[in-house]
Structures are given as C-alpha cells and as structure tokens.
C-alpha cells in the first residue's frame, strides 16, 4: 500500500499508482453491486424483516417475510 508521500513500500511511485487505481476500481464495482442488489430487492417487493431471537451478545437471524 502507499504511504502519505505516494510511494509504495518498495519505493516505486508506479506501484503506488497501480494499487490506487486497483483499489478505486474494486470500490466502484462493490458499490455498483450493492446498488444493483438494492434495486432487485425493491423490484421483488418482499420486505426484509430482522428477527432477534438470540440472547444478548448472540447471533442474529435475518429472514425475509
């Protein structure tokens, strides 16, 4: 990863630039996937309901109604 000066750990600005572009691309694809999932859920019309059945500090179960 790049440090504050823009250089990667091995000292090459080109490597830092590569990783910056890669991270930007991955973040963009992730956000698009989340938007698409939200759009599909909205089109399905099925509300998501969260049911807490565990004791405090336990796991939660998410189920569609």
PEJORA-V777069 format. One record per run of one state. SS is the DSSP state (2 for helix, 1 for strand, 0 for the rest). FROM is the first residue (numbers start at 1). LEN is the number of residues. If there is no record, write none. Layout:
ss:SS from:FROM len:LEN
ss:SS from:FROM len:LEN
//
This chain:
ss:0 from:1 len:1
ss:1 from:2 len:1
ss:0 from:3 len:5
ss:1 from:8 len:1
ss:0 from:9 len:4
ss:2 from:13 len:32
ss:0 from:45 len:3
ss:1 from:48 len:4
ss:0 from:52 len:9
ss:1 from:61 len:4
ss:0 from:65 len:1
//
